[in-house]
Amino acid sequence: MSLCLVGNHDLNALQELAVANFADVVDKAVKMPDYSKDITYDNETSLGHLIRIVPVKDIRRLEIKWPMLPDSRHLWEGDPLNYIAHILGHEGRHSLLSELIKLDLATSISAGKYTRLQD
């Protein structure tokens, strides 16, 4: 367990604040699962599956994930994944979200990039 306390006080004052406010917090020694070795898609035959899920909440969400996108850090000047995320995640007039809301298919949208680093 860890705690990060940031402030414009000196170190002794920050330590006093931390002890006063967090001394009673119990360390349960919970360890985060290690997902670094997980393989979402192991080969080409595992792609293209249709999965039907019965929802337990009234949430309309579409998730599109592209498996194993290549590392694009070397394209930082153009940042193509950021452009795609911006286009898909835009929430303004005539956006994907506005059209999905009109069709009662979505209530919110988010898009971002994630590149799995190669070992």
Secondary structure, 3 states (H helix, E strand, C coil): CCCCCCCCCCHHHHHHHHHHHHCCCCCCCCCCCCCCCCCCCCCHHHCCCCCCCCCCCCCCCCCCCCCCCCCCHHHCCCCHHHHHHHHHHCCCCCCHHHHHHHCCCCCCCCCCCCCCCCC
